[in-house]
Amino acid sequence: MPEPCDPLQPCEARSDTSSDRPVDLAATGTATLQSGPGSRPWRRPLPRLRWRAAVPRPAPGGPAPGNRGLWSDAWHDLRRNPVFVLSALVILFLVTIAVWPQLIADGNPYQGNLAKAQDGPAPGHPFGFDLQGRDVYTRTVYGARASITVGICATTGAALLGSVLGGLAGFFGGWWDALLSRIADVFFGIPILLGGLVFLSVVTSGSVWPVVGFIVLLGWPQISRIARGAVVTVKQQDYVLAARTLGAGNGRMLLRHIAPNAVAPVIVVATIALGTYIALEATLSFLGVGLKPPTVSWGIDISSASTQIRNAPHMLLWPAAALSITVLAFIMLGDAVRDAIDPKLR
């Protein structure tokens, strides 16, 4: 039975202070209970519990998950692509021996001994000797310098020239676009081997620079068309139109908004073309119009060994294998980069 109410104290307040009901301080969210007329602490609304989904935290120094850009996504995919890793290691090895061939070959590529001409492998000479008694292993190692130099320099020159001309043609359009397109069509109509025979036959220098200049002269139209198409596509995007509306000049739009988003196709084509340019240099050297002795080149060694393929096949086998591995490595690298950068292939 409940106790009778005191006339000097309201029954409601008495029942509040004398109730035997337990009060959960954690549920009410208060540390003390205030007693007095009209206080009902246990009837206060419970605090709302807000549940938040667990968001993965980014790694220290890394971008937030799901917030990576094109190049971050491409690098993330390339690191997990065995084709890219293998080709990158081969190219790194080739570049290293091109810069420092003495690391793995301590001989002289120009010194020969006619008494050992066309001899097979011997201790200290694993690839045998050529027609003039020179060590084939040493010449194969030193031949990487000329091929890598021609490939990198020609690709860089053709990519820069083609990107600038093609980008300007795609951005401005009009008569500028028509003029550059017709000029590119003229260079497209020149057969590259025939042009090399005509152009390089009048050059007396046997260094790599005439070959680099010829490849740049006939290689820029291909990259120019790729760059033009990429710029035309990017120019129509909303962020470029917004920048133009806000008063951005042509230079700012080209350098800040268009070029960073249109360079990916150019990089892919240039990477694949690098291997093609190395093969073109070897072909021109084989025909006698590219690099000339005393320059050490795989194409020159293949040309001199082609007449003795039955008597001494080792003279042709090793420089040809080195050339094939180099071209294949750059083409595989270009394919891997294309698969990682091109969003249509994802």
C-alpha positions in Angstrom: 0.0 0.0 0.0 1.4 3.4 -0.8 1.9 5.8 2.1 -0.7 8.5 2.6 0.3 11.9 1.2 1.5 14.6 3.5 -0.8 17.6 3.3 2.2 19.9 3.3 3.8 18.1 0.4 2.3 17.3 -3.0 1.7 13.6 -3.6 3.4 13.8 -7.0 6.6 15.1 -5.7 6.6 12.7 -2.7 6.1 9.8 -5.0 9.1 11.0 -7.1 11.5 11.3 -4.2 10.4 8.2 -2.3 9.9 5.8 -5.2 11.8 2.5 -5.0 12.3 2.4 -8.8 16.0 2.2 -9.6 17.4 5.1 -11.7 20.0 4.4 -14.3 22.4 7.3 -14.4 24.0 6.1 -17.6 20.7 6.0 -19.4 19.6 9.4 -18.2 22.9 10.9 -19.0 23.0 12.9 -15.7 25.5 12.5 -12.9 23.2 13.7 -10.1 19.5 13.6 -9.5 17.8 16.8 -8.6 15.0 16.4 -6.1 12.3 18.9 -5.6 8.8 19.8 -6.8 8.2 18.8 -10.4 11.6 17.0 -11.0 11.3 13.7 -12.9 14.9 12.9 -14.0 14.0 9.3 -15.0 11.5 10.6 -17.5 13.9 12.6 -19.5 14.4 11.5 -23.1 17.2 9.1 -23.7 20.1 10.5 -25.7 20.1 9.5 -29.4 22.7 7.1 -30.6 24.1 8.0 -33.9 25.7 5.1 -35.8 28.3 5.9 -38.3 29.7 3.6 -40.9 33.3 2.7 -40.4 35.3 4.7 -42.9 38.8 3.2 -43.7 41.5 5.6 -42.9 44.1 6.4 -45.5 47.6 5.1 -45.1 50.1 7.6 -43.7 51.2 9.8 -46.5 48.9 8.2 -49.0 45.8 9.4 -50.8 42.3 8.7 -49.4 40.7 5.5 -50.6 38.4 6.1 -53.6 39.9 9.6 -54.0 42.8 8.7 -56.3 43.3 10.5 -59.6 44.2 9.0 -63.0 47.9 8.7 -62.4 47.5 7.3 -58.9 45.1 4.7 -60.2 47.4 3.9 -63.1 50.4 3.5 -60.8 48.3 1.3 -58.5 47.5 -1.0 -61.4 51.0 -1.0 -62.9 52.6 -2.1 -59.6 50.5 -5.2 -59.7 51.0 -6.0 -63.4 53.7 -8.6 -63.9 54.2 -7.6 -67.5 55.0 -4.1 -66.4 57.3 -5.2 -63.7 59.2 -7.6 -65.9 59.6 -5.1 -68.8 60.6 -2.3 -66.4 63.3 -4.5 -64.9 64.7 -5.4 -68.4 64.6 -1.7 -69.5 66.3 -0.6 -66.3 69.1 -3.2 -66.9 69.5 -2.1 -70.5 69.7 1.6 -69.5 72.3 0.7 -66.8 74.6 -1.1 -69.2 74.1 1.6 -71.8 75.4 4.2 -69.4 78.0 2.0 -67.7 78.8 -0.9 -70.0 82.1 -1.6 -68.1 80.1 -2.9 -65.2 79.6 -6.3 -67.0 82.1 -6.0 -69.9 85.7 -5.1 -69.2 87.0 -5.7 -72.7 87.5 -3.3 -75.6 84.8 -3.5 -78.3 87.3 -2.2 -81.0 90.2 -4.5 -80.2 90.4 -7.6 -82.3 92.7 -10.6 -83.0 92.5 -11.9 -86.5 93.8 -15.3 -85.4 90.5 -15.8 -83.5 88.2 -14.6 -86.3 84.8 -16.4 -86.3 85.9 -18.6 -83.4 83.2 -19.9 -81.1 82.8 -19.4 -77.4 85.9 -19.6 -75.3 86.9 -19.0 -71.6 86.3 -15.4 -70.9 84.5 -14.9 -74.3 81.1 -16.6 -73.9 79.7 -15.3 -77.2 82.7 -16.0 -79.4 84.5 -13.7 -81.9 83.4 -11.9 -85.1 85.0 -11.5 -88.5 87.8 -9.3 -87.1 88.4 -11.3 -84.0 86.6 -8.9 -81.7 84.7 -10.2 -78.7 81.0 -10.5 -79.6 79.9 -10.3 -75.9 81.7 -7.0 -75.4 80.3 -5.5 -78.6 76.8 -6.7 -77.7 77.0 -5.0 -74.4 78.4 -1.7 -75.9 75.8 -1.8 -78.7 73.0 -1.1 -76.2 74.3 2.5 -75.8 73.7 3.5 -79.4 70.3 1.8 -79.6 69.0 3.2 -76.3 70.3 6.7 -77.1 68.6 6.8 -80.5 65.3 5.4 -79.1 65.1 7.8 -76.1 66.2 10.9 -78.0 64.1 10.3 -81.0 61.0 9.5 -79.0 61.5 12.6 -76.8 61.9 14.9 -79.8 59.0 13.4 -81.7 56.7 13.5 -78.7 57.5 17.2 -77.9 57.2 18.4 -81.5 54.1 16.4 -82.2 52.4 17.3 -78.9 53.0 21.0 -79.3 51.8 21.1 -83.0 48.9 18.8 -82.5 47.8 20.4 -79.3 47.8 23.9 -80.9 45.9 22.6 -83.9 43.3 20.9 -81.7 42.9 23.9 -79.4 42.7 26.8 -81.9 41.1 24.9 -84.9 40.3 26.8 -88.0 42.9 27.5 -90.6 45.7 26.6 -88.1 44.3 23.1 -87.7 43.8 22.7 -91.5 47.4 23.8 -92.2 49.0 21.5 -89.7 46.8 18.6 -90.7 47.8 19.0 -94.4 51.5 19.2 -93.5 51.2 16.0 -91.4 49.5 14.3 -94.3 52.6 15.1 -96.5 54.9 13.5 -94.0 52.6 10.5 -93.7 52.9 9.9 -97.4 56.7 9.4 -97.2 57.7 5.8 -96.8 60.0 5.7 -93.8 62.6 3.3 -95.2 62.7 5.0 -98.5 63.0 8.4 -96.8 65.8 7.1 -94.6 67.7 5.8 -97.6 67.4 9.1 -99.4 67.9 11.4 -96.4 70.7 9.5 -94.6 72.6 8.5 -97.8 73.9 12.0 -98.2 75.0 12.2 -94.5 78.7 11.4 -94.0 78.6 11.4 -90.2 78.2 8.0 -88.6 77.0 9.3 -85.2 73.5 8.9 -83.7 72.3 12.4 -84.2 71.5 12.3 -88.0 69.5 9.2 -87.3 67.7 10.9 -84.4 66.9 13.9 -86.5 65.5 11.8 -89.3 63.3 9.8 -87.0 61.9 13.0 -85.3 61.2 14.4 -88.8 59.1 11.5 -89.9 57.8 10.4 -86.4 56.1 13.6 -85.2 52.9 13.4 -87.4 51.7 10.2 -85.7 51.9 11.7 -82.2 50.5 15.0 -83.5 47.3 13.3 -84.5 47.0 11.6 -81.2 47.6 14.9 -79.3 45.1 16.8 -81.5 42.3 14.3 -80.9 43.0 14.3 -77.1 42.9 18.1 -77.0 39.7 18.3 -79.0 38.1 15.8 -76.6 39.3 17.6 -73.4 38.4 21.0 -74.8 34.7 20.1 -74.7 34.7 19.2 -71.0 32.7 21.2 -68.5 35.7 22.3 -66.4 37.3 23.8 -69.5 34.1 25.7 -70.4 33.9 26.9 -66.8 37.4 28.1 -66.8 36.8 30.0 -70.1 33.6 31.5 -68.6 35.6 32.7 -65.6 37.9 34.6 -67.8 40.9 32.2 -68.0 43.3 33.0 -70.9 44.4 30.5 -73.6 47.8 29.9 -72.0 46.3 29.1 -68.6 43.7 26.8 -70.1 46.3 25.0 -72.2 48.8 24.5 -69.4 46.6 24.1 -66.3 43.4 22.4 -67.6 44.0 20.8 -71.1 47.6 19.6 -71.2 47.5 17.5 -67.9 44.3 15.7 -69.0 45.4 15.2 -72.7 48.9 13.9 -72.2 48.0 10.3 -71.3 47.4 9.1 -74.9 50.6 10.7 -76.0 52.6 8.9 -73.3 51.1 5.6 -74.3 51.9 6.0 -78.0 55.4 7.4 -77.3 56.3 4.4 -75.1 55.2 1.9 -77.8 57.0 4.0 -80.5 60.3 3.9 -78.6 60.7 0.2 -79.3 59.8 0.8 -83.0 62.4 3.5 -83.3 65.1 1.2 -81.9 64.2 -1.4 -84.5 64.2 1.3 -87.2 67.7 2.4 -86.3 68.9 -1.2 -86.5 67.2 -1.6 -89.9 68.8 1.6 -91.3 72.2 0.5 -89.9 71.8 -2.9 -91.4 71.2 -1.3 -94.8 74.3 0.8 -94.4 72.7 4.3 -94.1 72.2 4.5 -90.4 75.0 4.3 -87.9 78.4 3.7 -89.4 81.7 2.2 -88.1 83.4 2.8 -85.8 80.2 3.3 -83.9 79.2 0.1 -82.1 75.6 -0.9 -83.0 73.6 -4.0 -83.1 72.4 -3.2 -86.6 76.0 -2.9 -87.9 77.0 -6.2 -86.2 74.0 -8.0 -87.6 74.8 -6.7 -91.1 78.4 -7.9 -91.0 77.4 -11.3 -89.6 74.6 -11.9 -92.1 77.1 -13.2 -94.8 78.6 -15.7 -92.4 75.4 -17.1 -90.8 76.2 -20.7 -91.9 79.8 -20.6 -90.8 79.5 -18.7 -87.6 75.8 -18.3 -86.5 76.9 -17.0 -83.1 78.0 -13.7 -84.7 74.3 -13.0 -85.7 72.5 -14.8 -82.8 73.6 -12.6 -79.9 73.2 -9.1 -81.2 69.9 -10.1 -82.9 68.7 -11.6 -79.6 69.6 -8.4 -77.7 67.8 -6.2 -80.2 64.7 -8.4 -80.0 64.6 -8.4 -76.2 65.0 -4.6 -76.1 62.2 -3.9 -78.7 59.9 -6.4 -77.0 60.5 -4.9 -73.5 59.6 -1.4 -74.7 56.5 -2.7 -76.5 55.4 -4.7 -73.5 55.9 -1.6 -71.3 53.8 0.5 -73.7 51.0 -2.1 -73.6 51.0 -2.2 -69.8 50.9 1.6 -69.6 48.0 1.7 -72.1 46.0 -0.8 -70.2 46.5 1.2 -67.0 45.8 4.7 -68.3 43.1 4.1 -70.9 39.7 4.2 -68.9 37.9 2.3 -71.7 40.0 -0.8 -70.9 39.2 -0.8 -67.2 
